[in-house]
Amino acid sequence: MLVDTYSDLVNESCYTPLLEAASAALIKALEQGEEGEEGGEYFEFNTVGKVVCGLESYVARVAQFMKCSEKALLSAFVLLDRTASLIPLTRLNAHKLFFTAVVLTVKYVDDLTYSNSYYAKIGGIHAAQLFHLEATMLKALDWRVHVDPAVLKHYEDVLQCSVMH
């Protein structure tokens, strides 16, 4: 059974200060974003209906069940930044954008190859939809999923600095 509450995940070993900072950064980016934007032409990332799981809980859940490394998590944030001009982060698409970025980086950085059905269950979507979201994000990224170590270090420093303040 997947864990749905943030408080349950805080006590799990996967919950780290970096994960806390990453979650806070995602929420802050949402708060600073344009209200009312729907994600440009990339509507497939939008959530239809009520979002059941808050973003903070969702980030923790994805990190726990994806078993992603901190490097993969940081790389996912780089991918989100790279796609931001084409797919602005909104309350409608934040969950699926984050999830898709993590799936791509886990496959690329951590070289984990579970089935898309497994990943889709973690994200709360269908495997066919995940396949489509991956392809869409890869196109938006122009297939650039590699993140230079210096860029990763910069993202890590920024997130760790945000935890201290």
N, C-alpha and C positions, 0 to 999 in steps of 0.2 A: 504494500500500500504506500502511495506517495504521501509525503508529509505536506500539509497545507498551511500550517501556521508558522509564522516567523519566529515566535518564541520557542517552538520545538527545534527549529534549525539553529538558533543561536547557541544551543547547548551541544550541537553536533561538532565533531572534530573538523569538519570542512569549513566552518565559519571562522574566518581569519580577519584581522584588521584590514587587510587589503580588500577582502570581499565586502566588508562594511563600507570602506571608502568608495569602492566601485559602485555599490548600490546608491550611496549618497550622491555620487557624481551624476549618475543617471537621473535621479530624481531632480537634482539641481538643474541639469540640462533641460529637463521637461518644463520646469518652472520658468526658465529664462526664454523658452521657445515662444513662437508666435501662437497666441490663442486662436483657435478656430481653423488652423491649417490642418489639412487632411493627409499630408504625406506626398504632395505633388501628384504625379501621374502613377505612382506605385501603390494603388489602392489594395493590392493583394496582401499587404502587410497590416492593413487596418483590421481591428477586432470588430466584429459585428455583435451587437448586444452588450450585455453587462459583463464587465471584467470581474471574474470571481476572485482572483488572487491579486493582492496588491503587488506593486512592482518590487518592493523590498523583499517580500516573501518569495516572489517569483525568481528573483536573482539568486537568492540563497538556495532555493529548490533546484534550480538548473545547475548551479555549481556542485551541489551535493550529488545529485544523481548522474550528472555527466562525468563526474570524477575528473574534472578538468584541472590542469595545472594552473598556477598563477600566470605563467607565460601565456597560456592560451586565453585566459581571462583578460589579461592586458592587451593581447593582440586583438581580441574582440572589440575592445574600445577603440583601437586604432581603426579597425574596419568601419565602425560606426561613424567615426570622424571623417573617414574618406568618402563615405556615401552621403554625408550630411547635406551637401549642396544639391544632390539629386533627390534624396529621400529625407526630408526634415523630420526630426524626432518629434512625435506628438503623443498625446495620451491614447490615441487610437492605435498607434503602431509600435509603441515602445516595447511591449512584450515580445511581439514576433520579430522585430528587428534585432533586439538583443539576443533572443534565442537563436535566430538564424546565424548571426555573427559568431556565437559560441560554437554552434555545430560546425561551421566552416573551420574555425581555428582549432577545435579539438581534432578534427580530421587531419588538418595540415600540420599543426605544431606538435600535438601529442601523438599523432599517427594512430589514433584509436579508430577502429573500424567496426563499430557495432552496426546493426541494421538501422535503416531509417525508421523502421517501425518502432524500434526501441527508443530512439531519440524523439520521435514524434509523441510517444506516450509521455515522456518527460515534459515536453512543451505543451501538451494538451491539444495537439492538432493531429490531423491525419497524415500518414506517410506520404501520400501523393501531394498534399499541400506543402509539406516540408521540402520535397524534391523541387517543386516549383519555386518556392521561396529561395532555396539555395541557388538555383539557376538565375533567378532574377537579381539576387544580390551579387553573384559573381559577374554578371553582365554590367551592373552598375559600377562595380569595382574594376572593370576591364580586366578581370581575372587576376588582379594584383592582391594576393593574400599574404605574401611574404612581408614580414615586418623586420626592418633593420634592428639589430641589437641596441644601437644607440637610441633609436626612437622608443623602443620598449623600456629602456632605462629611464628615459625622460618621463614617460607615462607613469612608471612605478614611483619615481621621485615625487611627481605632482600628487599622486594619490596618497602616498605616505605622508607628505607634508600636510595634506588636508585632514588626515587622521589626527595629527598633532595639534591642529588648531581648532 
